[in-house]
Amino acid sequence: TEAALLKQIWKEGDIAMMKAEMTRIGKLKLRLALAEFQLKNKGQAPDAQALVKAGLIDQIPVDYTNGKPLDLTSL
């Protein structure tokens, strides 16, 4: 299977590094969307879902280290 092949190619440290990088990119997306929200609305977004509702991001990014959605307190 593809998963077995990937496990042969990538070591656990590589996977952990990729998870951390994907999480960092997700946080960057949230920060950019939050800044745009603040400019447009002259105030703070109550939560990450408000950024989705405002059309600034398609979905709430995932924290790949724990599998949970990121929230604004993680920034």
N, C-alpha and C positions, 0 to 999 in steps of 0.2 A: 504494500500500500504506500501511498504518498507519505503518510505520517511516519512509517518505518524508515523510509528513505531519508526524510528530513532529520530524523533522530541520528542517523548515521553521519550526516553531513554536519549538523550543528550540535555543538556540545552544550551542556547545561548553562555554562557561563555565557555562551553566545545568546541563548534564549533569554536569559535574565537581562542581558544588556539590551536586547531588542524590546523586551517588555518595558524596561525603564525608558527607552527612547520613545516608544509609542505613547506612553503615559505623559512624557514631557511635551510631545507634540499636541496631545489632547489638552493639556493645561495651557499651552500657548494659544490654541484656538479659543478656549474659554476667556483668556485674558483679552484677546483682540475683540471678541464679541462683547465682552463686558465694557470695554472702553468705548466701543461704538454705541452701545446701549446708553451709557452715561452721557455721551455727547448729544444723542437724539432726545433723550428723556429728561435731561437735567437732574438725574438722580440715580441711585443704586438699584440694580436688579435684585428682587427679593430672593431669587434662586436661579439655578441653571435652566430650569424649565421655562422661565420668562424669556431667556435668550432664544430658545427654540420657538416659542410663541411669537416673538418679534421677528422671526425669520432671519436671525443673524447667524444661526448654526442649524444644520439639518437635524442633528440629534445630540444628546449629551454624550460627550466622549467617555470612554471607559478607562478606569485605572487598571491597566493590565497586570499589575502586581497582585491585585486582590479580586479582579473580575467585577468590581462594583462601579457604578457610574460616578464620575467625578462631580464634586460640588464646589461651590464658590469658596467654601472654607478651606479647600485644599490648595488654593492659589498662593 
